[in-house]
Amino acid sequence: MKLHRFLFFVFMLSVLTSIPLSNAVAASITLSPTANKNLSGSSAGSLSALDTIDHATFMVFKTPGKIYKGYRTYRVPASMPPESLTSLKVKVSYRGLPAGSQTWTWYAYNWSAQSWTKIGTNQGAKKNVWKTFVFKVPNPQAHIQETGVVRILLQSDNAGGNASIDYEGVLVTTAYVLGNAPNIPAKCAVFPANNYWNTPVNTLSVDSRSSAWINSIGADRHFHMDFGSGLWDGGPIGIPYNVVSGSAVTKYDVDFYYPTQSDPGPYPIPNSPAREWGSDHHILVVDTDTCILYETYDMSFSGGQWSGGSGAIWDMDSNALRPDVWTSADAAGLPILAGLARYQEIVTALQQPNPSDQIIPHALRFTVNCSPDWYIWPARHQARSGSCASPVPFGARFRLKANYNISGFDPVLQVILRTMKVYGIVNADNGGPWVINGVPDERWDNVMLHKLDVLTGSNFEAVNTACMKVGANSGQANLANCP
């Protein structure tokens, strides 16, 4: 159904134009034009001359007997969807006639209104002297196409002369909230203690397909912790979640493009929700009034309406699975939050006096680069991807080998490694090989987390979880049935 990021630190914390931002941190990038189209008149010079202010190289926009009119195309990266943007500016270095002799006007295309918005002119420029302008584009979201395209048009009011442009760039600013992940109250445990995710697998037998699966993913491929603090590629690192009182937030009937495999809702979504930065755009919401988990995929907001790919509603007091063959907000049809590494769990673990108890009490979610058109319990859905001899099904569970020495690692990393030994990791999505997922949090030490890159597939083994299954439609696990 979808591909997870390939070794890519990304998620999105969305901000909406109609919602004020609080505790926001701004990130900006400057875009260079990718194309120029003359509608009237002509131009000369290389488009790359507009990338930097260097008066020795520039483009000339000519008026041979008629006004000049034409536009440059820019593209905002996919990691910065339109609804996240808080500012759009155009910076120009101009030389030509002053506005009293010939007015040159810049416009930005409004994709919503399907019309051009005037953003500035050459007013204040002296004759044939370089002048730098910065024009602010109002309502930036409306001036960026859903695919990220921005168009900036230049037009003269007469045919009396040419304009030299040494630089033209689009400055895009986005905002999001950085901080520590919210705590989930104890009354809303992330699924029952006997749930599949919360059951240890350190005593289970090795699956007969273990070697084939590990070689398929890559026995010598290194692990990657896809979560952390700060920013990567313009956004925070990991998959976030929101904690709300459902009675106090607006509920939406989300418009899904996989409606037949989505729970209809409504879904409580807070103002400025924490949303995954990057391609999957997950929004996870825990309603503390009901202990219900709402998970949605590929979410976007426009015209007061949320849209998305798919959505799943989970009762965290229940072991119920999705209907068979149904997706969720995840390709495997599994809950996402249940498998994320959360820093608060590290804090709780390190408070335990016995090192053997310093552990995250559930399995961790990870991705693979090759999956088949079948799946195993408790997964409910397949999304075939890649080509390999022994593709690894969703639901497959692995653990760090018991003899792997973790004593030399920092205590925080020992908690993660111990978790991998006891609870293991679960294949939940397509993406990069051996990519472990977690929640962004400013308490993570990214340099420290990278020390886990030393792990390779050869340090792990697949386990046979079939004996744990109590029922085909239940996520309950019972180790008493295992040899």
For each residue, the residues with C-beta under 8 A, 3 or more apart:
1: 258 309 310 327 331 381 383
2: 279 280 297 298 309 331 383 429 430
3: 6 279 385 430 431
4: 279 280 331 367 429 430 431 432 435
5: 8 9 10 226 278 279 280 431 432 435
6: 3 369 431 432
7: 224 226 432 435
8: 5 226 233 278 432
9: 5 226 228 232 233 237 238
10: 5 79 232 233 235 237 276 277 278 279
11: 235 236 237 238 239 240 275 276 277 278 280 282 440
12: 79 81 84 176 235 275 276 277 278 281
13: 176 177 235 236 240 272 273 274 275 277
14: 81 83 84 176 272 273 274 275 283 299 301
15: 19 21 24 83 84 86 174 175 176 272
16: 19 83 271 272 301
17: 83 139 141
18: 304
19: 15 16 271 272
20:
21: 15 24 86 175 177 272
22: 177 272
23: 177 178 179
24: 15 21 86 175 176 177
25: 175 176 177 178
26: 86 87 173 174 175
27: 173 174 175 176 231 234 235
28: 87 171 172 173 174
29: 77 80 171 172 234
30: 91 169 170 171 172
31: 74 75 76 150 169 170 171 172
32: 48 50 51 74 169
33: 36 47 50 72 73 74 152 168 169
34: 47 73 74 75
35: 47 72 73
36: 33 43 47 59 70 71 72 73
37: 70 71 72 73
38: 41 42 43 68 69 70
39: 69 70 71
40: 66 67 68 69 70
41: 38 61 62 63 64 66 67 68 69 70 156
42: 38 61 62 64 68
43: 36 38 59 60 61 62 68 70
44: 59 60 62
45: 49 57 58 59 60
46: 49 57 59
47: 33 34 35 36 50 59 72
48: 32 51
49: 45 46 54 57 58 59 166
50: 32 33 47 58 59 72 165 166 167 168 169
51: 32 48 167 169
52: 167
53: 93 132 166 167
54: 49 57 58 166
55: 58 130 166
56:
57: 45 46 49 54 166
58: 45 49 50 54 55 93 95 164 165 166
59: 36 43 44 45 46 47 49 50 164 165
60: 43 44 45 162 163 164 165
61: 41 42 43 68 70 154 156 162 163 164 165
62: 41 42 43 44 68 162
63: 41 66 67 68 156 158 159 160 161 162
64: 41 42 159
65: 159
66: 40 41 63 159
67: 40 41 63 155 156 157 158 159
68: 38 40 41 42 43 61 62 63 154 155 156 162 163
69: 38 39 40 41 153 154 155 156
70: 36 37 38 39 40 41 43 61 153 154 155
71: 36 37 39 107 109 151 152 153 154
72: 33 35 36 37 47 50 151 152 154 168
73: 33 34 35 36 37 149 150 151
74: 31 32 33 34 149 150 151 152 170
75: 31 34 147 148 149 150
76: 31 80 82 85 144 148 149 150 172
77: 29 80 148 233 234
78: 81 148 278 279
79: 10 12 233 234 235 277 278
80: 29 76 77 84 85 148 172 174 234 235
81: 12 14 78 84 148 281 300
82: 76 85 140 141 144 145 146 148
83: 14 15 16 17 141 300 301 302
84: 12 14 15 80 81 174 175 176
85: 76 80 82 88 140 141 144 172 173 174
86: 15 21 24 26 140 173 174 175
87: 26 28 136 140 171 172 173
88: 85 108 136 137 140 143 144 150 170 171 172 173
89: 134 135 136 137 170 171 173
90: 106 108 119 120 134 135 137 152 168 169 170 171
91: 30 132 133 134 135 167 168 169 170 171
92: 106 120 132 133 134 135 165 167 168
93: 53 58 130 131 132 133 165 166 167 168
94: 104 122 125 130 131 132 133 163 164 165 166
95: 58 125 128 129 130 131 163 164 165 166
96: 102 104 122 125 128 161 162 163 164
97: 101 102 122 127 128 160 161 163
98: 101 102 122 125 126 127
99: 102 103 104 121 122 123 124 125
100:
101: 97 98 127 160 161
102: 96 97 98 99 122 156 157 158 160 161
103: 99 121 122 123 156 157
104: 94 96 99 121 122 154 155 156 157 163
105: 118 120 121 122 154 155 156 157
106: 90 92 118 119 120 121 133 135 152 153 154
107: 71 116 117 118 119 152 153 154 155
108: 88 90 116 117 119 137 143 150 151 152 153
109: 71 115 116 117 143 150 151 152 153
110: 113 114 115 116 117 139 142 143
111: 114 142 143 144 145 146
112: 142
113: 110 117 142
114: 110 111
115: 109 110
116: 107 108 109 110 153
117: 107 108 109 110 113 137 138 143
118: 105 106 107
119: 90 106 107 108 135 136 137 138
120: 90 92 105 106 123 133 135
121: 99 103 104 105 106
122: 94 96 97 98 99 102 103 104 105 125 131 133 163
123: 99 103 120
124: 99 131 133
125: 94 95 96 98 99 122 129 131
126: 98 129 131
127: 97 98 101
128: 95 96 97
129: 95 125 126
130: 55 93 94 95 166
131: 93 94 95 122 124 125 126
132: 53 91 92 93 94 167
133: 91 92 93 94 106 120 122 124
134: 89 90 91 92 171
135: 89 90 91 92 106 119 120
136: 87 88 89 119
137: 88 89 90 108 117 119 140 143
138: 117 119
139: 17 110 142 143
140: 82 85 86 87 88 137 143 144 172
141: 17 82 83 85 144
142: 110 111 112 113 139
143: 88 108 109 110 111 117 137 139 140 150
144: 76 82 85 88 111 140 141 148 149 150
145: 82 111 148 149 150
146: 82 111
147: 75
148: 75 76 77 78 80 81 82 144 145
149: 73 74 75 76 144 145
150: 31 73 74 75 76 88 108 109 143 144 145 170
151: 71 72 73 74 108 109
152: 33 71 72 74 90 106 107 108 109 168 170
153: 69 70 71 106 107 108 109 116
154: 61 68 69 70 71 72 104 105 106 107 163 165
155: 67 68 69 70 104 105 107
156: 41 61 63 67 68 69 102 103 104 105 159 160 161 163
157: 67 102 103 104 105
158: 63 67 102
159: 63 64 65 66 67 156
160: 63 97 101 102 156
161: 63 96 97 101 102 156
162: 60 61 62 63 68 96
163: 60 61 68 94 95 96 97 104 122 154 156
164: 58 59 60 61 94 95 96
165: 50 58 59 60 61 92 93 94 95 154 168
166: 49 50 53 54 55 57 58 93 94 95 130
167: 50 51 52 53 91 92 93 132
168: 33 50 72 90 91 92 93 152 165
169: 30 31 32 33 50 51 90 91
170: 30 31 74 88 89 90 91 150 152
171: 28 29 30 31 87 88 89 90 91 134
172: 28 29 30 31 76 80 85 87 88 140
173: 26 27 28 85 86 87 88 89
174: 15 26 27 28 80 84 85 86 234 235
175: 15 21 24 25 26 27 84 86
176: 12 13 14 15 24 25 27 84 235 236 277
177: 13 21 22 23 24 25 272 274
178: 23 25 230 231 236 442
179: 23 442
180: 343 441 442 443
181: 240 241 342 343 344 439 440 441
182: 241 242 243
183: 243 344
184: 188 190 243 286 288 344
185: 188 243 288
186: 189
187: 288 291
188: 184 185 286 288 291 316
189: 186 192 193 291 316 317
190: 184 197 198 293 316 335 337 338 362
191: 195 197 198 314 316 318 319 335 338 475
192: 189 195 198 317 318 319 476
193: 189 198
194: 198 199 319 476 477 478
195: 191 192 198 199 319 338 475 476 477
196: 199 319 363 378 465 468 475 476 477
197: 190 191 335 338 339 362 363 423 426 475
198: 190 191 192 193 194 195 338 361 362 363 423
199: 194 195 196 423 468 477 479
200: 203 422 423 479
201: 204 363 397 399 422 423 424 463 465 468
202: 399 402 421 422 423 424
203: 200 479 482
204: 201 463 464 465 467 468 479 482
205: 463 464 482 483
206: 210 461 462 463 464
207: 210 213 396 461 462 463 464
208: 464
209: 212 213 390 462
210: 206 207 213 214 398 461 462 463
211: 214 215
212: 209 215 216 389 390
213: 207 209 210 216 217 390 392 396 398 462
214: 210 211 217 218 219 398 457 458 460 461 462
215: 211 212 218 219 389 390 457
216: 212 213 368 370 388 389 390 391 392
217: 213 214 221 368 369 370 392 433 434 457
218: 214 215 221 369 433 434 456 457
219: 214 215 456 457 458
220: 456 457 458
221: 217 218 433 434 456 457
222: 434 453 454 455 456
223: 434 435 436 452 453 455 456
224: 7 432 434 435 436 453
225: 228 341 416 436 438 449 450 452 453
226: 5 7 8 9 237 238 432 435 436 437 438
227: 237 238 239 340 341 436 437 438 439 440 441 444 449
228: 9 225 232 237 238 438 440 444 446 449
229: 237 440 441 442 443 444 445 446
230: 178 236 237 442 446
231: 27 178 234 235 236 237
232: 9 10 228 235 236 237
233: 8 9 10 77 79 277 278
234: 27 29 77 79 80 174 231 277
235: 10 11 12 13 27 79 80 174 176 231 232 277 278
236: 11 13 176 178 230 231 232 240 277 440
237: 9 10 11 226 227 228 229 230 231 232 440 444 446
238: 9 11 226 227 228 276 340 437 438 439 440 441
239: 11 227 276 282 284 336 340 437 438 439 440
240: 11 13 181 236 274 275 276 284 439 440
241: 181 182 274 284 285 286 337 340 439
242: 182 269 270 273 274 283 284 285 286
243: 182 183 184 185 285 286 288
244: 248 249 268 270 285 286 287 288
245: 248 249 287 288 289
246: 249 251 268 287 288 289 290 292
247: 289
248: 244 245
249: 244 245 246 268 269 270 271
250: 268 269 271
251: 246 265 266 267 268 269
252: 265 266 267 268 269 305 306
253: 264 265 266 267
254: 262 265 266 267 296 299 306 307 308 311
255: 305 306 307 308
256: 259 262 307 308 309 310 311
257: 307 308 309 310
258: 1 261 262 309 310 327
259: 256 262 264
260:
261: 258 310 325 326 327 381
262: 254 256 258 259 310 311 312
263: 311 312 313
264: 253 259
265: 251 252 253 254 294 311 313
266: 251 252 253 254
267: 251 252 253 254 285 294 296 306 311 313
268: 244 246 249 250 251 252 285 287 294
269: 242 249 250 251 252 273 283 285 306
270: 242 244 249 273 285
271: 16 19 249 250
272: 13 14 15 16 19 21 22 177
273: 13 14 242 269 270 283 285
274: 13 14 177 240 241 242 283
275: 11 12 13 14 240 281 282 283 299
276: 10 11 12 238 239 240 280 281 282 283
277: 10 11 12 13 79 176 233 234 235 236
278: 5 8 10 11 12 78 79 233 235 281
279: 2 3 4 5 10 78
280: 2 4 5 11 276 297 298
281: 12 81 275 276 278 297 298 299 300 308
282: 11 239 275 276 295 296 297 299 329 336
283: 14 242 269 273 274 275 276 294 295 296 299 308
284: 239 240 241 242 293 294 295 296 329 336 337
285: 241 242 243 244 267 268 269 270 273 293 294 295
286: 184 188 241 242 243 244 291 292 293 294 316 337
287: 244 245 246 268 290 291 292 293 294
288: 184 185 187 188 243 244 245 246 291
289: 245 246 247
290: 246 287
291: 187 188 189 286 287 288 315 316 317
292: 246 286 287 313 314 315 316
293: 190 284 285 286 287 313 314 315 316 335 337
294: 265 267 268 283 284 285 286 287 311 312 313 314
295: 282 283 284 285 311 312 313 314 328 329 330 335 336 337
296: 254 267 282 283 284 299 306 308 309 310 311 312 329
297: 2 280 281 282 308 309 310 311 329 330
298: 2 280 281 308 309 310
299: 14 254 275 281 282 283 296 306 307 308
300: 81 83 281 306 307 308
301: 14 16 83 305 306 307
302: 83 305 307
303:
304: 18
305: 252 255 301 302
306: 252 254 255 267 269 296 299 300 301
307: 254 255 256 257 299 300 301 302
308: 254 255 256 257 281 283 296 297 298 299 300 311
309: 1 2 256 257 258 296 297 298
310: 1 256 257 258 261 262 296 297 298 327 328 329
311: 254 256 262 263 265 267 294 295 296 297 308 329
312: 262 263 294 295 296 322 327 328 329 333 335
313: 263 265 267 292 293 294 295
314: 191 292 293 294 295 318 335
315: 291 292 293 318 320
316: 188 189 190 191 286 291 292 293
317: 189 192 291
318: 191 192 314 315
319: 191 192 194 195 196 474 475 476
320: 315 473 474 475
321: 333 378 380 473 474 475
322: 312 326 327 328 333 334 380 381
323: 326 380
324: 380 472 473
325: 261 333 380 381
326: 261 322 323 333 380 381
327: 1 258 261 310 312 322 330 331 333 380 381 383
328: 295 310 312 322 332 333 334 335 336 380 381
329: 282 284 295 296 297 310 311 312 336
330: 295 297 327 333 334 335 336 428 429
331: 1 2 4 327 381 382 383 394 428 429 430
332: 328 375 379 380 381 383 394 395 427 428 429
333: 312 321 322 325 326 327 328 330 375 379 380 381 394
334: 322 328 330 338 339 365 378 379 380 394 395 426 428
335: 190 191 197 293 295 312 314 328 330 338 339
336: 239 282 284 295 328 329 330 339 340 365 428 437
337: 190 241 284 286 293 295 340
338: 190 191 195 197 198 334 335 362 365
339: 197 334 335 336 362 363 364 365 426 428 437
340: 227 238 239 241 336 337 364 365 437 438 439
341: 225 227 345 346 360 364 416 419 436 437 438 439
342: 181 345 346 360 438 439 441
343: 180 181 346 347 439 441 443 444
344: 181 183 184 347 348 441
345: 341 342 348 349 360 361 415
346: 341 342 343 349 350 360 412 415 416
347: 343 344 350 351 443
348: 344 345 351 352
349: 345 346 352 357 358 359 360 415
350: 346 347 358 411 412 415
351: 347 348
352: 348 349 355 357 358
353: 357
354: 357 358
355: 352 358 414
356: 359 418
357: 349 352 353 354
358: 349 350 352 354 355 411 414 415 418
359: 349 356 415 418 419 422 423
360: 341 342 345 346 349 364 415 416 419 423
361: 198 345 423
362: 190 197 198 338 339 419 423
363: 196 197 198 201 339 397 419 423 424 425 426
364: 339 340 341 360 416 419 420 423 424 425 426 436 437 438
365: 334 336 338 339 340 425 426 428 429 436 437
366: 425 426 427 428 434 435 436 437
367: 4 427 428 429 430 431 432 433 435 437
368: 216 217 371 392 427 430 431 433 434
369: 6 217 218 385 386 388 430 431 432 433
370: 216 217 385 386 387 388 391 392
371: 368 382 383 384 385 386 391 392 393 394 427 430
372: 382 384 391 392 393
373: 382 384
374: 382 393
375: 332 333 379 380 381 382 393 394 395
376: 379 393 394 395 396 465 466
377: 395 465 466 469 472
378: 196 321 334 395 469 475
379: 332 333 334 375 376 382 393 394 395 427 428
380: 321 322 323 324 325 326 327 328 332 333 334 375
381: 1 261 322 325 326 327 328 331 332 333 375 394
382: 331 371 372 373 374 375 379 393 394
383: 1 2 327 331 332 371 394 429 430
384: 371 372 373 391
385: 3 369 370 371 430
386: 369 370 371 391 430
387: 370
388: 216 369 370 391
389: 212 215 216
390: 209 212 213 215 216
391: 216 370 371 372 384 386 388
392: 213 216 217 368 370 371 372 396 427
393: 371 372 374 375 376 379 382 396 427
394: 331 332 333 334 371 375 376 379 381 382 383 427 428 429
395: 332 334 375 376 377 378 379 426 427 465
396: 207 213 376 392 393 426 427 462
397: 201 363 424 425 426 427 462 463 465
398: 210 213 214 424 425 427 460 461 462 463
399: 201 202 420 421 422 423 424 425 460 461 463
400: 404 417 420 421 424 455 459 460
401: 404 421 459 460 461
402: 202 421
403:
404: 400 401 417 421 459
405: 408
406: 409 413 414 417 418 421
407: 414
408: 405
409: 406 413 414 417 451
410: 413 414 448 451
411: 350 358 414 415
412: 346 350 415 416 445 448
413: 406 409 410 416 417 448 449 451 452
414: 355 358 406 407 409 410 411 417 418
415: 345 346 349 350 358 359 360 411 412 418 419
416: 225 341 346 360 364 412 413 419 420 452
417: 400 404 406 409 413 414 420 421 452
418: 356 358 359 406 414 415 421 422
419: 341 359 360 362 363 364 415 416 422 423
420: 364 399 400 416 417 423 424 425 460
421: 202 399 400 401 402 404 406 417 418 424
422: 200 201 202 359 399 418 419
423: 197 198 199 200 201 202 359 360 361 362 363 364 399 419 420
424: 201 202 363 364 397 398 399 400 420 421 463
425: 363 364 365 366 397 398 399 420 436 460
426: 197 334 339 363 364 365 366 395 396 397
427: 332 366 367 368 371 379 392 393 394 395 396 397 398
428: 330 331 332 334 336 339 365 366 367 379 394 437
429: 2 4 330 331 332 365 367 383 394
430: 2 3 4 331 367 368 369 371 383 385 386
431: 3 4 5 6 367 368 369 435
432: 4 5 6 7 8 224 226 367 369 435
433: 217 218 221 367 368 369 457
434: 217 218 221 222 223 224 366 368 455 456 457
435: 4 5 7 223 224 226 366 367 431 432
436: 223 224 225 226 227 341 364 365 366 425 452
437: 226 227 238 239 336 339 340 341 364 365 366 367 428
438: 225 226 227 228 238 239 340 341 342 364 444
439: 181 227 238 239 240 241 340 341 342 343
440: 11 181 227 228 229 236 237 238 239 240 444
441: 180 181 227 229 238 342 343 344 444
442: 178 179 180 229 230
443: 180 229 343 347
444: 227 228 229 237 343 438 440 441 448 449
445: 229 412 448 449
446: 228 229 230 237 449 450
447: 450 451
448: 410 412 413 444 445 451
449: 225 227 228 413 444 445 446 452
450: 225 446 447 453
451: 409 410 413 447 448 454
452: 223 225 413 416 417 436 449 455
453: 222 223 224 225 450
454: 222 451
455: 222 223 400 434 452 459 460
456: 218 219 220 221 222 223 434 459
457: 214 215 217 218 219 220 221 433 434 460
458: 214 219 220
459: 400 401 404 455 456
460: 214 398 399 400 401 420 425 455 457
461: 206 207 210 214 398 399 401
462: 206 207 209 210 213 214 396 397 398
463: 201 204 205 206 207 210 397 398 399 424
464: 204 205 206 207 208 467
465: 196 201 204 376 377 395 397 468 469 477
466: 376 377 469
467: 204 464 479 481 482 483
468: 196 199 201 204 465 477 478 479 481 482
469: 377 378 465 466 472 474 477
470: 474 476 477 478 481
471: 474 476
472: 324 377 469
473: 320 321 324
474: 319 320 321 469 470 471
475: 191 195 196 197 319 320 321 378
476: 192 194 195 196 319 470 471
477: 194 195 196 199 465 468 469 470
478: 194 468 470 481
479: 199 200 203 204 467 468 482
480:
481: 467 468 470 478
482: 203 204 205 467 468 479
483: 205 467
